[in-house]
Amino acid sequence: MLKKAERVAYILERLQQLYPETPVPLDHSDAFTLLVAVLLSAQCTDERVNQVTPALFAVADNPTDMAALEVEQIREIIRPCGLSPQKSKAIKRLSEILLEEHNGEVPADMEALERLPGVGHKTASVVMSQAFGVPAFPVDTHIHRLAQRWGLTNGRNVVQTERDLKRLFPEAYWNRLHLQIIFYGREYCTARGCDGRVCEICRTCYPERKHPKKTLKP
């Protein structure tokens, strides 16, 4: 078994080899469209979001136009993403707040983002890292699962997992690394396709692991 520092170094190197480019999976054109797309991605696949957002952004791709829509208009377009009643209300209200409090601009401030309806810590972190280039480490279920399989955290929730990963990896890598881990988790270390003993990174980090690695649910 590799020591933790050795696992960290290997993971960084291997993910960089596999994913030298890290395009944001959600189609967007600016901070506002990214914010809306990430909000829509809650309990929904990126692929489905990318199928839905063109119709939404054709009608309103800025806070002014979005705030002018009725909640029902938004809901009808985003219905395939699931949770459309809550998401449509949040999208309309956050658009109004951006106009009322931020001159129609998405704030490059974590606390201000987290105060917006429907915007949790993970969504705010994604916007900060991908729209504004501010170091952040958004943790989703893929990252939580892989971090446990790779012995990087024993966190029972994404907050602790995020804290552990930030401590282990240099800040300069955070924005790229969180996407690389997501890509790897979807391609090689899936929830059902790997149990901590199947994929390359799991086998390299724990070559003598005899039993499946149970993931603590976030």
LINTANOR-V391618 format. One line per field, one symbol per residue. ss: DSSP state (h for helix, s for strand, l for the rest). phi: phi as a letter, one per 30 degrees, with the letter a starting at -180 (. if undefined). psi: psi as a letter, one per 30 degrees, with the letter a starting at -180 (. if undefined). A space follows every 50 residues. Layout:
BEGIN
ss = ???
phi = ???
psi = ???
END
This chain:
BEGIN
ss = lllhhhhhhhhhhhhhhhllllllllllllhhhhhhhhhhlllllhhhhh hhhhhhhhhlllhhhhhhllhhhhhhhhhhhllhhhhhhhhhhhhhhhhh hllllllllhhhhhllllllhhhhhhhhhhhhllllllllhhhhhhhhhl lllllllhhhhhhhhhhhllhhhhhhhhhhhhhhhhhllllllllllllh hhhhhlllllllllllll
phi = .ddedddedddeddddddbdcbdddcdabaddddedddedddhaddeded dcdedddddacaedddddddeddddddceddihddddddddddddddddd cbhicdddbeddddddeiccdddddddddcccideabdccdddddddddc icabddbdddddddddddceedceddddddddedddcbcdecdbcjbcde dddddbdcdcbeddcddd
psi = kkleeeeeeeeeeeeeeeifkikkfkklfaeeeeeeeeeffkhkleeeef feeeeeffejgleeeefflleeeeeeegefflheeeeeeeeeeeeeeeee fghgkkkhkeeeeffkkgjaeeeeeeeeefefgkklikjaeeeeeeeeeg hflgkflfeeeeeeeeeekkeffeeeeeeeeeeeeeeeileffkgggele eeeeeifgkflkjkkkk.
END
